[in-house]
Amino acid sequence: MMWKENYRVGVEAIDEQHMELFKNLGDFIQLVQNKGLAWEDRLDKAKETLVFLQDYVVYHFDEEEKLQEKIGYPGLEVHREAHRKFKAGINDYVEIFSQGGFTEEKMQEFSAKLMTWLIMHVGKMDQEIGKYVKEKGVEV
């Protein structure tokens, strides 16, 4: 699992959702790298994971943005834009894959982009939410 304790934001619901995202992304990366499975089996599992990620990311981002609205987080619009761009990126890959472009190379590219974005976003941008909550003593 790629989760590290220093990714913890300090808001239990958000941290649990982040752990779920990291777990599923880690599973996806292992699947992509597992040359012991037949391509068809890997492909089916990768598509299932992609559907999960697509749905769960929307759920998580909605929850995170609701929290930011509730606490009056000043970086909400910047955060919302980062979320919008990430969802668009996932949707671009879904489109590529739905048009038959589900190649091993594309899966590796997609998993690397997901991992990089998630680590950077959770490790930097989401940490600011946690800081704000602590500094303001906001109830969540």
C-alpha positions as CSV (number, residue, x, y, z in Angstrom):
1,M,0.0,0.0,0.0
2,M,1.3,3.5,-0.9
3,W,-0.3,5.2,2.1
4,K,2.0,7.0,4.5
5,E,1.0,8.5,7.8
6,N,2.4,11.9,6.7
7,Y,-0.4,12.1,4.1
8,R,-2.9,12.3,7.0
9,V,-4.8,15.6,6.9
10,G,-6.3,15.3,10.4
11,V,-10.0,15.1,9.3
12,E,-11.0,11.5,9.8
13,A,-13.5,11.1,7.0
14,I,-11.1,12.7,4.4
15,D,-8.2,10.6,5.7
16,E,-10.3,7.4,5.4
17,Q,-11.2,8.3,1.8
18,H,-7.6,9.1,0.9
19,M,-6.6,5.7,2.3
20,E,-9.2,4.0,0.1
21,L,-8.0,5.9,-2.9
22,F,-4.4,4.9,-2.2
23,K,-5.3,1.3,-1.6
24,N,-7.2,1.0,-4.9
25,L,-4.5,2.8,-6.8
26,G,-1.9,0.5,-5.3
27,D,-4.0,-2.5,-6.4
28,F,-4.3,-1.0,-9.9
29,I,-0.5,-0.5,-10.1
30,Q,0.2,-4.1,-8.9
31,L,-2.3,-5.3,-11.5
32,V,-0.6,-3.4,-14.3
33,Q,2.8,-4.7,-13.2
34,N,1.6,-8.4,-12.8
35,K,3.0,-10.1,-15.8
36,G,1.9,-13.5,-14.3
37,L,-1.7,-12.9,-15.2
38,A,-3.0,-13.2,-18.7
39,W,-3.6,-9.9,-20.5
40,E,-7.4,-10.5,-20.7
41,D,-7.6,-11.1,-16.9
42,R,-5.5,-8.0,-16.2
43,L,-7.6,-6.0,-18.6
44,D,-10.9,-7.0,-17.0
45,K,-9.6,-6.2,-13.5
46,A,-8.1,-2.9,-14.7
47,K,-11.5,-1.9,-16.2
48,E,-13.2,-2.7,-12.9
49,T,-10.7,-0.6,-11.0
50,L,-11.0,2.2,-13.4
51,V,-14.8,2.3,-12.9
52,F,-14.3,2.3,-9.2
53,L,-11.7,5.1,-9.3
54,Q,-13.9,7.2,-11.6
55,D,-16.9,6.9,-9.2
56,Y,-15.0,7.1,-6.0
57,V,-12.9,10.2,-7.0
58,V,-16.1,12.1,-7.8
59,Y,-17.6,11.0,-4.4
60,H,-14.4,12.0,-2.5
61,F,-14.0,15.3,-4.3
62,D,-17.6,16.2,-3.6
63,E,-17.2,15.3,0.1
64,E,-13.9,17.3,0.4
65,E,-15.5,20.3,-1.3
66,K,-18.5,20.2,1.0
67,L,-16.2,20.1,4.0
68,Q,-14.3,23.1,2.7
69,E,-17.5,25.0,2.2
70,K,-18.7,24.2,5.7
71,I,-15.5,25.4,7.3
72,G,-15.1,28.5,5.1
73,Y,-11.8,27.3,3.7
74,P,-10.3,30.2,1.7
75,G,-8.6,27.9,-0.9
76,L,-11.9,26.2,-2.0
77,E,-12.0,27.6,-5.6
78,V,-8.4,26.7,-6.3
79,H,-9.0,23.3,-4.8
80,R,-12.2,22.8,-6.8
81,E,-10.3,23.7,-10.0
82,A,-7.6,21.1,-9.2
83,H,-10.3,18.5,-8.7
84,R,-12.0,19.5,-11.9
85,K,-8.8,19.0,-13.9
86,F,-8.1,15.7,-12.3
87,K,-11.6,14.4,-13.0
88,A,-11.2,15.6,-16.6
89,G,-7.9,13.7,-16.9
90,I,-9.5,10.5,-15.6
91,N,-12.4,10.9,-18.1
92,D,-9.9,11.4,-20.9
93,Y,-8.4,8.0,-20.1
94,V,-11.8,6.4,-19.7
95,E,-12.5,7.7,-23.2
96,I,-9.2,6.3,-24.6
97,F,-9.9,2.9,-23.0
98,S,-13.5,2.8,-24.1
99,Q,-12.3,3.3,-27.7
100,G,-10.1,0.2,-27.5
101,G,-7.0,2.0,-26.4
102,F,-6.6,-0.1,-23.3
103,T,-3.0,-1.1,-23.9
104,E,-0.4,-2.1,-21.3
105,E,1.5,1.0,-22.1
106,K,-1.6,3.3,-21.6
107,M,-2.4,1.5,-18.3
108,Q,1.2,2.1,-17.1
109,E,1.0,5.7,-18.1
110,F,-2.4,6.2,-16.5
111,S,-1.3,4.5,-13.2
112,A,1.9,6.7,-13.0
113,K,-0.1,9.9,-13.6
114,L,-2.7,8.9,-11.0
115,M,0.0,8.1,-8.4
116,T,1.9,11.3,-9.0
117,W,-1.2,13.4,-8.8
118,L,-2.6,11.7,-5.7
119,I,0.7,12.0,-3.8
120,M,1.2,15.6,-4.8
121,H,-2.4,16.6,-4.1
122,V,-2.8,14.8,-0.8
123,G,0.8,15.5,0.3
124,K,0.6,19.2,-0.4
125,M,-2.7,20.8,-1.3
126,D,-4.9,18.7,1.1
127,Q,-2.5,19.3,3.9
128,E,-3.5,23.0,3.8
129,I,-7.0,22.0,4.7
130,G,-5.7,20.2,7.8
131,K,-3.6,23.2,8.8
132,Y,-6.6,25.5,8.4
133,V,-8.8,23.2,10.5
134,K,-6.1,23.1,13.3
135,E,-5.3,26.8,13.2
136,K,-9.0,27.9,13.3
137,G,-10.0,25.2,15.7
138,V,-12.9,24.4,13.3
139,E,-15.3,21.6,14.2
140,V,-15.6,19.0,11.3
